[in-house]
Amino acid sequence: MVDWEGPLKEAYDRATAYLEGLPERRVGPRVSAEELHETLGGPLPSGPTDPREVVARLAEGVEHGLLPSGSGRFFGFVFGGATPASLAADWLTTTWDQNAGLYAASPAAAVVEDITAGWLVELFGLPRGTSVGFVTGAQMANFTGLAAARHEVLRRAGWDVERDGLIGAPPIRVLAGAERHDTIDRALRFLGLGTSCIVPIAVDSQGRMRPDALANALNDDGPQIVCAQVGNVNTGASDPITEVCDLAHAHQAWVHVDGAFGLWAAVSSQLRVLVDGIELADSWASDAHKWLNVPYDSGLVLCAHPDAHRAAMSIRAAYLIQDEDGERDSLDFNPEFSRRARGIPVYAAIRALGRTGIAEIVDRCHAMAQRFAGILAANDVQVLNDVVLNQVLVRFGDDDAVTRRVVSEVQDEGTCWMSGTTWQGRAAMRISVSNWTTGPADIDLSADSVLAVLRKVS
């Protein structure tokens, strides 16, 4: 008889201890890569080891090398945490071990994702009938959305890119803000379009695309895709989506919106104004593992043109059982063939929080970002951005080296963790407030840590 209880109980006990210890835990790793290799490495095992012992030794080995990104005092990279319902559902997803590529392979997973897709479209206020794919993250969401865009703009030009490829195809111009996220460039590389197709559009002081610059760059000479952004990764600012869509559509251009975290502003009645007009776009990319706070990896791609979405992604094979009773096959909307049922934790998170619970997380993170900025500004720290969402950019004096040193020493001190960046040619500290547990005490303690390090460095 297989002993499931031993290793699973070991994992449960250690996971619970880790989660309950997050509020007091040092926010940062405590060992070097060399020490981790020494603890976890060694020769290839020559024979079996008891599974419970494997779990225990693994947990002990990684313990001091973990970056506690689920902490309420973790402000790096726009990482979220994991809510109890989504984490528990993620454990069940792993236990059930369903291949969610086809309805026939897991009817339950397919139906859960179909329901969740409808909820997401409603939450974001997008057009009815919008198709949804559950992908790994914003990188693959941008890739998939831009694949649908590539299909459609070339179809309109009389070219079948899925059949004939790109050799000889009409060239595509991609108009994107100068402060776009790098996943846009990478997606274009994956799609065979290359980064030289990008026409950079000038932005304002907060990184928002300037409509006048876009208007001057658009033309009617061939296929065009406009990449807009809601939630600049440094400032949190959003492009003026209504104006962008009106201008682009007047030239038959497809509008893709990169909204990795900013799209969730649509759920907040207070912050919805930041993303006004998103329903006018053609495709959207976002992450559930950011502001919805579900476990990694959980990206979302949405498309207002399901036929283009399917044309870019779907596959047919004689051995597959597809279109069973007209039910949804997720491989029609994802670049993956086999995949875990990552829509299940998203379903659990939405079911547990509801619209008001999600809005409360978004609104509280926004308020906490403003609180952090206010404390630092009151102590003569330069705040470089308008804190419109959850991002705070700060700079310490006029010397890049001082700012970089403060970032490094705050990370080493361990009360909180945030990353550095470069904004408009100058070094800055980037504070991203995205965790569902972050509250005033976390902000005050973290701000005190930053100011103490600044005094030491100064």
N, C-alpha and C positions, 0 to 999 in steps of 0.2 A: 504493500500500500504506500502511495506517495505521501510524504510528509509535507503538506502545504502549510500547515499551521506554524511550524517552527520558523522558517525563514520569513513568512509574512508577519508573524507577531514581532519578530526581531525588527523588521523594517518599520512596522507601525509604531513600536515603542520609541525607536530612534527618531522617526519623523515627528512624532508628537513632541518629544523633548526639544527637538530643533525649533519647531514652530513656537512653542511656548517660551522658548528662551530668546526669541528674536528681539523683544523690546529692550532687553538688557545687554544683548550681545554686541561686542565690538563690531563696527561696520567696516569690515575689510579683512582680507586674508592675513594670516599670521605666520605663514611659512613661505619659503622660497620654492621655486620650481625644482631646484636641486633636491631639497628635502622631500618634496612630494614624490619625485622619481625614486628616491631611496626607500621611502615608506611603501609605495605601491608597486614598485617594479620587482625585479628579480628574474630568474630564469623561467622559461615556459613551464607551467605545471606539467609534471609527468603523469599524473593520475587524478582521479576525482578528489574533491574536497566537500565536506558536509555543507550544504547550501546555507544553513543558518550561520555557520562560521564564516562563509564567504561574505554574507551580508554584513556581519558584525565587523569583520576586518576592513571591508570597503568603507563602511561608515566611519570607522576610527581613522582610516588612512586619509580620507578627504576632509575630515572635520575642520582642520586649521587652514585648509586651502580654499574654502568656500568664500565667495563674495556674497554676503547676505542681502541680496537685492530685494528680498521680501520685507526688509525692515522699513519702518516708518521714517527712518532717517537716512534712507538711501535715495540720493537725488541725481544719479548718473544715468546717462544714455536714454532717458525717457522709458525706463523700465517700470512696469507695474509689479504687483505681487500676485497672490492667488487667494481669492475668497474661499471660505470653507466649502461652499456648495460646489464650486468649480473644481477645486482640488479633489474632493471626494469623487466627483463624477469622472475626473481624469483617471483616478485609480481604477474605477470600474471599467472605463474605456480600455485600459491596459489589460485588465483581467478578462474582459469579454473577447479582446483580441480580434475584432472584426476587421475584415478588409472592406473598407467603405467605398471602393471604386464603383461597384455595381449594386443596384437594388437586389438582384438575385443573390449576391454574396452576403448581404445583410439587410433584409427589409427594415428592421428596426432602425439601424443607423441611417438608412436613406430617408425614412419618414421623419426622424428627429431632425435631420439637417434641412429637410424641406420646410418643416414648421419653423425652425430657427431662421432660415433665410427670409421667410415672410415677416417675422418679427423684426429682423434687422432693417429690412426695407422700410417698415413702418416707423421704427425708431429714428432713422436718419431722414425721414420725410422724402423718400425717393419715389419715382413713378411706379405705380402698380405694374406688375409683370417684370420688374427688374430681376435679372438672373444673378445668382450668388454662387461663388466658389469658395470653399474653405481650403486655404493654402497654408504654407508654412509661416509666412510673414509678409511684411510690406514689400520686400524685394520681389517675391514671386507674385504678389498681388499686382504690383506695377508691371511686371513682365506680362502677366495674363491680360490685364486691361489694355496694354499697348499692343499685344498680339491681336486682340479683337479690333483695335483701331487700325492696325496695319492691314488686316483683312478688308475692312470696310472701305477705307479710303482708296485702296487699290482696286477693289471690286467696282467702285464708282468710276474708276478710270479704265475699266474694261480688262483688268488683269486678275487672274486667279493665282494668288501667291501660294496657296496650299498645294496646288498642282504643279505650277511652273517655277516656283522659287523666286528669287530676287534678280537673277541674272537677266538683264534686258527689261526689267520692270521700270515703270516710271519712277523717278527719284522722289522720295518723301522728305519734306521739310518738317522738322520738329521744333516748334517754337516753345521755349521754356525759360522761365525766369533765371536770371543770373545767380540767384540764391536757391536754386532747386536742390533737392536732396540727391546725393550721388547714386542712389538706387535707380534713378531715371536713366542716367548715363549707362549704368551697368546693364539695365534691362535692354537698352537699345543695342548694346554690344551682343547680348544673348540672341537678339532677334535678327542679327545680321545687318542691321541698319548702320551701325557704327556711330561714333560720337560726332563725326564731322557733319552729320545731317542736322545737328542742333544749331538753331539760330538763337543765341542768348538775347533775352529781352531785359532791358534795364529795369531796375527796381528802385524803390524809395529807401529812405533811411532805416526802415524796419524790415526790409527784405521783401516787400509786396511788389508784385508785377505792376508796372505802370501801363495803364490802358492806352495812353497816347503812343508809347513805344511799341506796343503790340499792334496797334492800328497801322503804324508806319511799316511794320515788318510783314504783315499779311498781304498776300497777293492771290491772284487767280490763275497762276501758271501751272499748277499741278497739285497732287495730293499733299495735304497738310494736317498735322496733329498739333494741338496746343496742349501743353502740360502745365496745369495750374496747381496751386498748392494751398491747402488749408492747414495751418500749423507749421510755420517755419521752425526748423529743428533748433535754431538758436534763439529766436525772439518769440516764437509762438504766433506771429502775425499771419494773417490769411490774405490771399489775393482777392481782389474785388471780383468775385465769381460771376455775378450777373453781367457786368460789363464785358468780362472776358468771353463768356458764352455768347453774348449778343454779337460781339465783333467776330468771333471765330465762325459762328454758324452763318453769318452773312457771306462768308467766303467758303462755305461747305467744308470747314475744318472740323475734325473730331476733337472734343475736349475731354481730356483725361485729368482727373483730380487726384493728386497724391495727398491723402488725408490720414496718414499713419496714426496720428493721435488726434489731430485737429478735427476730424470728422465727427468725433464724439461730442463736440460742442453743440451739435444739432439737437442733442437730447435735452439740453438745458434751456429753459425759457429765458434765462438771464443772458446766456452766451450765444444763443442761436443767431443773433444778428451778425456774428462774425463769419458765419457761413451762408448768409443769405444768397440764394440763387444756385445752391449746389444741385437742386433738382433739375436744373437746366442742362447739366453736363451729360456726357455720354457714357463715361465709366469712372469708377472710383476705387481707390485702394485704401485699406485701413488695417489696423491690428486689433485683435481682441486681447492680446497679451499686454497691451499698454493700458488704456483707461478702463477697459472692462475687467481687468485684473483676473484673467484666466491663466493657467499655466502655459508655458511655452510648449510647442510652437503653434501659433494660432493667428494666421493672417486671413484677410477677407478681401475678395475682389467682387465688385458689383458692376453690372452692365445694363444699361437701358435698352440694349439691342441684343436680346438673347440669341437671335439667329447668327449674328456676327461672333458672339461669344462661343457658340457651339462650333461654328465653322473653323475657328482658330484652334479649338482644343479637342474636339471629339475624335473618336477612333472607332472603327468597326472591324470585327474579326469574327470568322465563322464559328470559332469555338466559344465565344462569349454569349451569354444570355442577356440580351439588351432589350430595352423598351418593354419590359414585362408589365403588361396591363397599363402602359403609359406612365409608369412611375419613374421618378427621377434617378438617373444614373449620374453620379457625381463626376465621373471622368469626362463628361461632356463639358464641364466647366473648370477643370483643373489640369495643370500640366503633368500631374502624376497619374500613373496607372493604378498601382496598388498604394493604399494609404490608410493610416489609422483613422478612426472615426472622430476627428478632432472637433466636429460640430457638437458633440455631446456635452463637453464642458461649457461651451458657449450657451447651449440650451439651459444648462443648470444655472449658470450665472444670471441669465436674463430672468428665468423663472423665480430665482431666489430674491433678486433685487427689484425687479419690475422697473418700469420707466422712472418712477420717482426715486428709487434707490440708486439707479445709475446716474441720474441727474444730480443727486446729492453728492456722490463721489466727485463728479466733475466740478461742481460749484465749490465744494470744500477745498479741492486741490488748487483751484484758482484763488480762493481766499487765502490759503496758506502761502502761495507764491507771493501774493501781494504783501502778506505779513513779513515774510523773509526779506523782501526788497525794502520794505519800510524800515525795519530794524537796521539793516546795513546802511541805508541812505542816511538815517539819523546819526550814524557814526562816521560820516564823511567818506563812505565808500561810494564810488561811482556806479550808478545803475545805468546801463547802456541802452536798455530797451523799454518800451511801454509794456507793462506787465498785463497783457490783455488775456492771457490764457494761463498756462502753467509753467512757462519758461522765464527764468530770471538770468540776465547777463550782467555780471559785475566785473569791475576792474579796480585794481589797487594801485593808485598813483599813475605815473606816466611811464614807468619802466616795465616792459614786458617780463623781464626776469623776475621782478618782485611778484607779479601776478602768478606766474608759473610756479614760483617757489611756494606761495601760499596754497595753491591747489595741491601741490605735492605733499606739503606738510599737514594739511587738513586730512588728506587720505591716510597718511601715516599715523596721525593721532588717533583716529578710529571712532570718534563720536558720531561722525556722519561721513558720507562719501559723495563727492560730486566730481565731474570731469572738467578738464580745460577745453578751450576751443580757440579759434581765431575768428574774430568778427571785424569785417571791414579793415583788415590788415593789422589789427591789434589783438594781443593776447587777452583772453577773458576767462573767467570762471563761469561755467554753465550749470545752473541749478534747475533741475527738472522735478517738479512735484507731481507724481503720478500714482502714488501708492494709496490704496483704499483705507489704510490704517493711519495715515499721517494726520496729526492734530497739532494744536497750538504748542503743547509741551515739546513735541519733536522739533518744531521750528525754533522755539526759543533756545533750547539746548544746543541745537546746531548752529544758530547764529552766534551764540556765545563762544562756541568752539572756533568759528571762523575769525571772530574778532580777537580772540586770545592768540591765535596763530599769527594774525596780522601784527599785533603788538610785538610779538616775539621777533618776527621777521624785520619789522621796522627798526 
